[in-house]
Amino acid sequence: MYKKKACIESLASQEGQVSPNKAAKLDADQSDSPVTVVASDGEDTLPGFSTPSHGMDDTQTTPNSLLPGATVASGQNKRISFINESILSANVQTQLQKNFEASSDYFDDATGVKLCHVPFRHCILPNFITSQDYVNDLESALLDLPLRDKNNDLYKFSQSRDLNHSKSSMIASFRAMCEVVRGFLSGVTEIPLNSKIDLFCSQYKYTDVLLCHDDELEERRIAFIYYLVPELWCQADGGTLDLFDATDLGHPKSIIKSVVPKRNSFLFFEVSALSFHQVAEVLSEDKTRLSISGWFHGPPLSRPEPPMDTLPPAVPYGGIEEDVFYAWFNPLYLAPDVQTDVRKRFEEDSEIELTDFLQEEKYIALMAALKEENIDWNLVGPANKRNYYLAEQTKLPPMVIEFLRIIQSDAAFLVLSNLTGLRLHPLAPADDDEDSGKSSSSVSNGGGNPRCRSEVRKWEHGCYTLAHDTDTEIQDFALDVMMYVGCDNEWCFDNGGYTSYIAKGEDDELLSVCPAKNSLALVYRDKDTMRFVKHLNHRVTKLSSPGFFEINAVYYE
């Protein structure tokens, strides 16, 4: 294997790597998680229930035999729809349809049905099912299901497999009720919903979360959630459905509304390129946020091209005073024999962690400077891509400015060349790969042009980044350099905050880097490697140091 193959080749072969399963987004899990409810004559058709055909009548309204409260029989098999018929009445449907079309708010005093249009159209149907016994039995049936842990950049929660194949009569009955709702929603929204319904069970416990996304995929037109949370669930428990408004460029902007889950309520909203929402982190340590959710399908809408990220330009190295430079780095990592050993390992693995990288007194001074109150920390987004604090570099303390000068200096470029074997400096020794013209990023870039881009970041509860295809940073080979400051020895992967590397379009993690005190992490990646910082969850608030700082730099040959 050549030296400059990316992390995909050099790290994928490592044994013992345990990763959060990665999917491109929640959408990427649709092949094995949600349920497609399609009426048929097969064994999944409920006895006694009429079902629409797969032909031109897919969008027809629900037959009379499925109207709310109706008893439907086939031979000895009987099922009753327990949907609250008052909320699906013709009067409510008419009022909802009129206000849905006008994008105006509506509240029905008699039923508590509430339609809102800000930040996008959504509606809550309270007391959705009339039989409390059925609600309790449905909850028990869902809790008996085998669930799989789902964990990647976007989310962490547990999810059922295909509910369409469930043998539970409780779940089958709810599935049939969704057919009733489909006809009702077609009338309200005037969207010709077809017979396909995605349906699955989700369970969120302490620190589980689903971060900002828009749900838009193929023919999804209406998203819905039926809540089975405890009666006493409140805002302090977390797990709210947070709704975002959007900028003119189509980015999520800020949380406009948070809907607290309420037992036996059915919430739905129209899916669009601007329907940004999230499930806030569950903060309760003894309550479970249980729900059934999914999508009603219809004719697909055209989707605008997602806006691309823009990054500040990477800059060439500058000069630094020799005495200033040598005062910072641990002399161990400047020794030629140590640099040779580090380089050999890095050439094999494309990554390495250098502990105690800074001299102790400089590390302490840097940490103190980063904690100064006069630093301007700005929360950067958009929330469907990132959420962390970035320091305004024109207002940094002198100690931080000095460290940035050092990592952007020609001396630092040369040291990194010696530690990694990359051609980041003209004085870096050439290796066999480059002499023979083999793979390197400098070749792909059309010639050597060493340069660097850096940021000063602060990470605390709720911060994260997501892997996304519009990330312009992944369009080139690069050396990621992460200098961690201020995290104590209590930090572990369960807290989040680690940087995960994944192969583009793949589920498996290649590498994860956990923050560590006075640690410098080096990772070389190629164009097919993506990265994200895992959501820092509520556990960090219990640590003596509930967050950390990071000097992040990206170097290009």
JORALIN-V685781 format. One line per field, one symbol per residue. ss: DSSP state (H for helix, E for strand, - for the rest). phi: phi as a letter, one per 30 degrees, with the letter a starting at -180 (. if undefined). Layout:
ss = ???
phi = ???
This chain:
ss = ------HHHHHH-------------HHHHHH-----E------------------HHHH----HHH----EEEE--EEEE--E------HHHHHHHHHHHHH---EE------EEE-----EEEE---E--HHHHHHHHHHHH---EEEEE---EEEEEE--HHH---HHHHHHHHHHHHHHHHHHHHH-------EEEEEEEE----EEEEE------EEEEEEEE-------HHHE--EEEEEE-----EEEEEEEE------EEEEE------EEE--E------EEEEEEEEE-----------------E--E---HHHHH--E-HHHH-HHHHHHHHHHHHHH-EEEEE--E-HHHHHHHHHHH------EEEE-----EEEEEE-HHH--HHHHHHHHHH-EHHHHHHHHHHH-----------HHHH-----HHHH------EEEEEEEEEE---EE------HHHH--EEEEEEEE-------HHH---EEEEE-----EEEEE-----EEEEEEE---EEEEE----HHHHH----EEEEEEEEEE-
phi = .decddeeddcdddcidcbdecbeaeeddddbcdcccbdacdddddeicdbddccdcecddddedcdeidcbbbicdbbcdcdddddcddddddddddddddhbdabcddcidbcbccdbdbbccdhdcdddddedddedddddddccdcaaddabacbddeddcdddddddddeddddddeddddddchcddcddbdaacbbcceidabddacidahcdbbcbbccbdeecdbdddiiddcccdbdddicdcadcbbcdebeicccbbddadcddaacdedcdcbccccacblbccaedcdcddddddbcdddcddccadddddddcdeeedcdeddddddddddddciaaccdhdcdeddddddddddcdddddccdcbdddbaaaccddddbddedddddddddccdddeddddddciddcaeddddcdeddcideadddddikdaeabbbbccbcbejdabcdadcdddddadacdbbccbjcddddbdddiidcccbdeiccddcabccebehccccbcbcdcccbacdedcddddcddcdlacbccbbcbd
